[in-house]
Structure formats: C-alpha cells, structure tokens
C-alpha cells in the first residue's frame, strides 16, 4: 500500500494523464498526493542570450507558470477529496530527472507516477527521457503513464 505518491507535472497532456491516474490511485490507496513542478533553468543558464534582467524575467515567468500548474492540479485533487501538497523546485544544473529523484527522497515518496511520451529512436536520443532516467535510478517503484496518442499508435502498429 502506498502512502505518499509523487507526481511530477509540467502542464503537458501527457503529464496531465499521469496526474489523473495518480489522483485516482491516491484516492484508492487513501494516500497523500505529492505534486512536483520542476522549473528547469538549465536552458537559460546555458544560453549566453539570457543574462541579467532577461534571465530574471524569464525565470520569474517560468516560476509563475509552474505555480499555476500546481494550483490547477491541487484543485483537481481536492475535487476528488485527495490529500495533496505541492512543491516547486528550481533546477539550474543537471537533468530534470535528478531533481525529481532528489524531491522523491526529500518528500519520502513511496511511489512516483510519471507521464511518458514513449518516444523512440531519434526523438528519444535528441530530447532524452526524464521518465526513463527516473525509472533507471529510482529507489522506489515508478508507475509510467503512457501518452494516449503514443499508446494508440502502438496498438495500430500491432494490428
């Protein structure tokens, strides 16, 4: 039985699918849902273009967007009568997956529910996979929720 379920969210359709599944699981398990949004500063830090006031403005914008994503997700969880808390973390160095794993440990999560795009081939190589990195490195179970569009495409290929 799970008591503390971490769900990283970014506002994407795939992330929202993971959130919906995590809400239902938390309700079924009478668990606390731990929402996490990672503000990924690394592209800004690595960019020579984003400096000074521009960097600060972009970071503020990303942070406000993350706060809105968390507020909306909290509202959905509360509508389903699920205990919920939310955390926003800034990640300036390293992969987002590392920030997720660090938060899972800090928040004492005993399950991570994460949406995955299910990219393959070149797209996976170029964009990487936070979900895959979390699965490979996590010390707690990870439940992957596959993108509905990717899952439908996979079913069509099997026919």
VMD Tcl script that draws the C-alpha trace (Angstrom):
set ca {
  {0.00 0.00 0.00}
  {1.29 3.44 -0.93}
  {1.09 6.35 1.49}
  {2.92 9.14 -0.37}
  {2.61 9.33 -4.16}
  {4.83 11.78 -6.02}
  {3.65 13.03 -9.40}
  {5.88 15.39 -11.38}
  {3.75 17.68 -13.55}
  {4.56 20.18 -16.28}
  {1.13 21.01 -17.67}
  {1.51 18.89 -20.81}
  {-1.22 16.47 -21.93}
  {0.99 13.51 -21.02}
  {1.73 14.96 -17.60}
  {-1.99 15.56 -17.05}
  {-2.71 11.93 -17.87}
  {-0.19 10.91 -15.23}
  {-1.82 13.32 -12.79}
  {-5.29 11.85 -13.39}
  {-4.01 8.33 -12.76}
  {-2.10 9.46 -9.66}
  {-5.20 11.17 -8.26}
  {-7.25 8.01 -8.69}
  {-4.51 5.85 -7.19}
  {-4.11 8.21 -4.23}
  {-7.86 8.13 -3.66}
  {-7.97 4.32 -3.84}
  {-4.96 3.96 -1.54}
  {-6.02 6.78 0.82}
  {-2.59 8.23 0.14}
  {-1.25 11.76 0.07}
  {-0.56 13.11 -3.39}
  {2.72 15.00 -3.65}
  {2.67 17.31 -6.65}
  {6.02 18.44 -8.03}
  {6.84 21.02 -10.67}
  {10.44 21.49 -11.69}
  {11.37 24.90 -13.06}
  {14.16 23.91 -15.42}
  {16.60 26.80 -15.52}
  {19.32 24.83 -17.29}
  {18.49 26.04 -20.83}
  {18.61 29.63 -19.54}
  {21.85 29.07 -17.64}
  {23.48 27.50 -20.70}
  {22.31 30.26 -23.01}
  {24.52 33.26 -23.46}
  {21.45 35.22 -24.61}
  {19.67 35.04 -21.27}
  {21.64 37.29 -18.97}
  {20.90 39.83 -16.29}
  {17.37 41.23 -16.29}
  {16.28 38.99 -19.16}
  {17.29 35.89 -17.18}
  {15.40 37.12 -14.13}
  {12.28 37.92 -16.17}
  {12.32 34.54 -17.89}
  {12.83 32.73 -14.60}
  {10.00 34.68 -12.96}
  {7.74 33.79 -15.88}
  {8.62 30.09 -15.65}
  {8.05 30.14 -11.89}
  {4.63 31.81 -12.21}
  {3.62 29.30 -14.88}
  {4.72 26.44 -12.61}
  {2.74 27.85 -9.70}
  {-0.40 28.00 -11.88}
  {0.13 24.39 -12.99}
  {0.42 23.30 -9.36}
  {-2.65 25.30 -8.29}
  {-4.76 23.75 -11.04}
  {-3.56 20.24 -10.15}
  {-4.23 20.85 -6.45}
  {-7.77 21.88 -7.31}
  {-8.34 18.68 -9.31}
  {-7.05 16.54 -6.44}
  {-9.17 18.35 -3.87}
  {-12.28 17.92 -6.04}
  {-11.67 14.16 -5.73}
  {-11.14 14.56 -1.98}
  {-7.49 13.55 -2.11}
  {-4.96 14.89 0.41}
  {-2.47 16.92 -1.57}
  {0.63 19.03 -1.15}
  {2.70 20.72 -3.79}
  {6.32 21.64 -4.26}
  {8.01 23.84 -6.84}
  {11.76 23.39 -7.22}
  {14.26 25.21 -9.36}
  {16.76 23.13 -11.30}
  {19.71 25.02 -12.69}
  {22.22 22.24 -13.20}
  {21.72 18.65 -14.22}
  {18.82 16.73 -15.66}
  {15.25 17.28 -14.52}
  {15.14 13.59 -13.57}
  {17.75 14.27 -10.89}
  {15.55 16.99 -9.39}
  {12.59 14.58 -9.40}
  {14.60 11.86 -7.66}
  {16.01 14.28 -5.09}
  {12.49 15.53 -4.35}
  {11.17 11.97 -4.06}
  {13.77 11.26 -1.40}
  {13.22 14.56 0.44}
  {9.43 14.15 0.42}
  {9.68 10.45 1.40}
  {7.61 9.31 -1.57}
  {6.99 5.59 -1.79}
  {5.76 5.71 -5.41}
  {6.43 8.00 -8.36}
  {3.76 8.33 -11.05}
  {5.07 9.98 -14.20}
  {3.65 10.54 -17.65}
  {5.85 9.48 -20.54}
  {5.71 10.39 -24.20}
  {7.06 6.96 -25.15}
  {9.45 8.45 -27.68}
  {11.60 6.06 -29.63}
  {14.57 6.28 -31.91}
  {15.95 9.67 -32.86}
  {13.36 11.68 -30.93}
  {14.38 9.92 -27.72}
  {18.06 10.46 -28.41}
  {17.58 14.16 -29.11}
  {15.07 15.00 -26.38}
  {16.10 12.44 -23.80}
  {13.67 10.88 -21.40}
  {13.14 12.09 -17.88}
  {10.82 9.17 -17.23}
  {13.44 6.66 -18.34}
  {16.09 8.26 -16.14}
  {13.72 8.23 -13.16}
  {12.94 4.54 -13.72}
  {16.62 3.63 -14.01}
  {17.72 5.49 -10.89}
  {14.74 5.41 -8.54}
  {14.89 3.53 -5.27}
  {11.08 3.47 -5.08}
  {8.59 1.97 -7.55}
  {7.75 4.07 -10.61}
  {4.47 3.88 -12.49}
  {4.73 5.13 -16.07}
  {1.60 6.50 -17.69}
  {1.98 6.41 -21.42}
  {0.74 9.19 -23.67}
  {-2.67 8.28 -25.11}
  {-1.57 9.24 -28.62}
  {1.59 7.11 -28.39}
  {-0.33 4.20 -26.89}
  {-2.92 4.36 -29.70}
  {-0.17 4.45 -32.31}
  {1.48 1.39 -30.73}
  {-1.83 -0.52 -30.84}
  {-2.27 0.34 -34.53}
  {1.24 -0.93 -35.32}
  {0.48 -4.28 -33.68}
  {-2.59 -4.88 -35.88}
}
mol new
graphics top color blue
foreach p $ca { graphics top sphere $p radius 0.5 }
foreach p [lrange $ca 0 end-1] q [lrange $ca 1 end] { graphics top cylinder $p $q radius 0.2 }
display resetview
